[in-house]
Amino acid sequence: MIDRYLSPSELKRLISVLLVVALFLCLLAFFAFLIIPGSRNANEPAAEVPVAAPQGESGWLDPTDFPAAKGRIVPPIDPKTVLSPNAELIARGRTVYAETCATCHGAEGQGDGPAAKGLKPPPRNFSVKDGWTLGPGIPQLYQTLEKGIPGTSMLSYSYLSKRDRMALVHVVQGFGHFQRGPEDPKGMETLARLFASSGEIVPNRIPVAKAMALLTREAQVPQALDMANPLIRAAVQDPALAAQTLALRPGISRDPDALARLLVADLPGNGFRPAVATYDKTAWRALSTALGGQTR
């Protein structure tokens, strides 16, 4: 019917125009539904990657800022309970690892802890077979924990008990899924004798920052005692040492009972005369008043 109004050449041009319009609409739809949304998403900020919090109680990145712990006496250990891993030992080892090792070696022992980037050489990746300084065997790992590795950030962990060090050894070995070969028989025998022969004294430990603060306070020159006071002169044998004793316990001179307990426990090494051990409550109150009136 349309051929009555259009010649064949005009009809052909009309069809061409319609095809161009249809193609344009298709391209427009393609951009509207695919390209533009993709561009909008590309400009959005990337989603934040969750960062695992550092493990343990080491004070963020400072492995010397460990919690204070009271010393104790540990009896000899049955070698059978520590030379082979068991559930109790591994559980203890994971706790100790999280507190002392994870900040450098990472939660899974791959050398990717929060502090790893600042260390040269970098911390050991326990999952890799090659490159161990002493070796991945039980005697070698125990020696590393006991003595550290000079020239690296791997310090000695000899302050840990023998059992805790062995617990760490088994946890570290658990990170390495590779063939280690048989353990050194002589090394294992030496460890067995070490554990069974004697107990150990685990000393008190405090964070390095606190130890430095105490050393700084001890280094300060204490206020001199008023040796003209007859009560102080009668009680003090070494004025400098006595002043240092009181300076380490600020305010104690104002408490007669606490002052008595402190001084009697370390006579005459604290600078006071042994005779103060015979003081009664009245004498201690008098000494406390004399010292409290002129010491900080």
JOUR-V946749 format. One record per backbone hydrogen bond with DSSP energy under -1.0 kcal/mol. NH is the residue of the N-H (numbers start at 1). CO is the residue of the C=O. E is the energy in kcal/mol with one decimal. If there is no record, write none. Layout:
nh:NH co:CO e:E
nh:NH co:CO e:E
//
This chain:
nh:4 co:1 e:-1.4
nh:5 co:2 e:-1.6
nh:6 co:2 e:-1.7
nh:11 co:7 e:-2.5
nh:12 co:8 e:-1.8
nh:13 co:9 e:-1.9
nh:14 co:10 e:-2.2
nh:15 co:11 e:-2.2
nh:16 co:12 e:-2.1
nh:17 co:13 e:-2.3
nh:18 co:14 e:-2.4
nh:19 co:15 e:-2.3
nh:20 co:16 e:-2.2
nh:21 co:17 e:-2.5
nh:22 co:18 e:-2.6
nh:23 co:19 e:-2.4
nh:24 co:20 e:-2.3
nh:25 co:21 e:-2.4
nh:26 co:22 e:-2.1
nh:27 co:23 e:-2.4
nh:28 co:24 e:-2.5
nh:29 co:25 e:-2.4
nh:30 co:26 e:-2.2
nh:31 co:27 e:-2.3
nh:32 co:28 e:-2.4
nh:33 co:29 e:-2.1
nh:34 co:30 e:-2.0
nh:35 co:30 e:-1.1
nh:36 co:31 e:-2.6
nh:38 co:34 e:-1.5
nh:39 co:35 e:-2.2
nh:40 co:36 e:-2.2
nh:41 co:37 e:-2.2
nh:42 co:38 e:-1.9
nh:43 co:39 e:-1.3
nh:62 co:59 e:-1.6
nh:65 co:62 e:-1.7
nh:69 co:205 e:-2.3
nh:72 co:202 e:-2.2
nh:74 co:200 e:-3.4
nh:77 co:195 e:-2.7
nh:81 co:78 e:-2.2
nh:82 co:79 e:-1.5
nh:83 co:79 e:-2.7
nh:90 co:86 e:-2.7
nh:91 co:87 e:-2.3
nh:92 co:88 e:-2.1
nh:93 co:89 e:-2.5
nh:94 co:90 e:-2.4
nh:95 co:91 e:-1.6
nh:96 co:92 e:-2.4
nh:97 co:93 e:-2.7
nh:98 co:94 e:-2.3
nh:99 co:95 e:-1.6
nh:100 co:96 e:-2.2
nh:101 co:97 e:-2.7
nh:102 co:97 e:-2.0
nh:104 co:101 e:-1.4
nh:105 co:101 e:-2.7
nh:106 co:102 e:-1.7
nh:109 co:106 e:-1.5
nh:111 co:105 e:-2.5
nh:113 co:104 e:-1.8
nh:115 co:103 e:-3.0
nh:116 co:113 e:-1.8
nh:119 co:116 e:-1.7
nh:126 co:109 e:-2.7
nh:128 co:125 e:-1.5
nh:141 co:137 e:-2.7
nh:142 co:138 e:-2.3
nh:143 co:139 e:-2.1
nh:144 co:140 e:-2.1
nh:145 co:141 e:-2.2
nh:146 co:142 e:-2.0
nh:147 co:143 e:-2.7
nh:148 co:144 e:-2.4
nh:149 co:154 e:-2.6
nh:152 co:149 e:-1.4
nh:155 co:153 e:-1.1
nh:157 co:145 e:-3.7
nh:160 co:157 e:-1.8
nh:165 co:161 e:-2.3
nh:166 co:162 e:-2.3
nh:167 co:163 e:-2.4
nh:168 co:164 e:-2.2
nh:169 co:165 e:-2.1
nh:170 co:166 e:-1.9
nh:171 co:167 e:-1.7
nh:172 co:168 e:-2.8
nh:173 co:169 e:-2.4
nh:174 co:170 e:-1.6
nh:175 co:172 e:-1.1
nh:176 co:173 e:-1.0
nh:178 co:176 e:-1.5
nh:188 co:184 e:-2.5
nh:189 co:185 e:-2.3
nh:190 co:186 e:-2.3
nh:191 co:187 e:-2.1
nh:192 co:188 e:-2.3
nh:193 co:189 e:-2.2
nh:194 co:190 e:-2.2
nh:195 co:191 e:-2.4
nh:196 co:192 e:-2.0
nh:197 co:193 e:-2.0
nh:200 co:74 e:-2.7
nh:202 co:72 e:-3.0
nh:205 co:69 e:-2.4
nh:208 co:64 e:-1.7
nh:211 co:207 e:-2.3
nh:212 co:208 e:-2.7
nh:213 co:209 e:-1.8
nh:214 co:210 e:-2.2
nh:215 co:211 e:-2.5
nh:216 co:212 e:-2.4
nh:217 co:213 e:-2.1
nh:218 co:214 e:-2.5
nh:219 co:215 e:-2.0
nh:227 co:225 e:-1.6
nh:229 co:226 e:-1.8
nh:233 co:229 e:-2.7
nh:234 co:230 e:-2.0
nh:235 co:231 e:-1.1
nh:236 co:232 e:-2.1
nh:237 co:271 e:-2.6
nh:238 co:271 e:-2.5
nh:242 co:238 e:-2.9
nh:243 co:239 e:-2.3
nh:244 co:240 e:-2.0
nh:245 co:241 e:-2.4
nh:246 co:242 e:-2.0
nh:247 co:243 e:-2.1
nh:248 co:244 e:-1.6
nh:249 co:246 e:-1.0
nh:252 co:249 e:-2.0
nh:254 co:251 e:-1.5
nh:255 co:252 e:-1.9
nh:259 co:255 e:-2.8
nh:260 co:256 e:-2.2
nh:261 co:257 e:-2.2
nh:262 co:258 e:-2.2
nh:263 co:259 e:-2.4
nh:264 co:260 e:-2.4
nh:265 co:261 e:-1.2
nh:266 co:263 e:-1.3
nh:270 co:266 e:-1.3
nh:271 co:268 e:-2.1
nh:273 co:235 e:-2.9
nh:276 co:273 e:-1.7
nh:277 co:274 e:-1.8
nh:278 co:275 e:-1.9
nh:279 co:276 e:-1.6
nh:284 co:280 e:-2.3
nh:285 co:281 e:-2.3
nh:286 co:282 e:-2.0
nh:287 co:283 e:-2.6
nh:288 co:284 e:-2.7
nh:289 co:285 e:-2.3
nh:290 co:286 e:-2.2
nh:291 co:287 e:-2.8
nh:292 co:288 e:-3.0
nh:293 co:289 e:-1.3
nh:294 co:291 e:-1.3
nh:295 co:291 e:-1.0
//
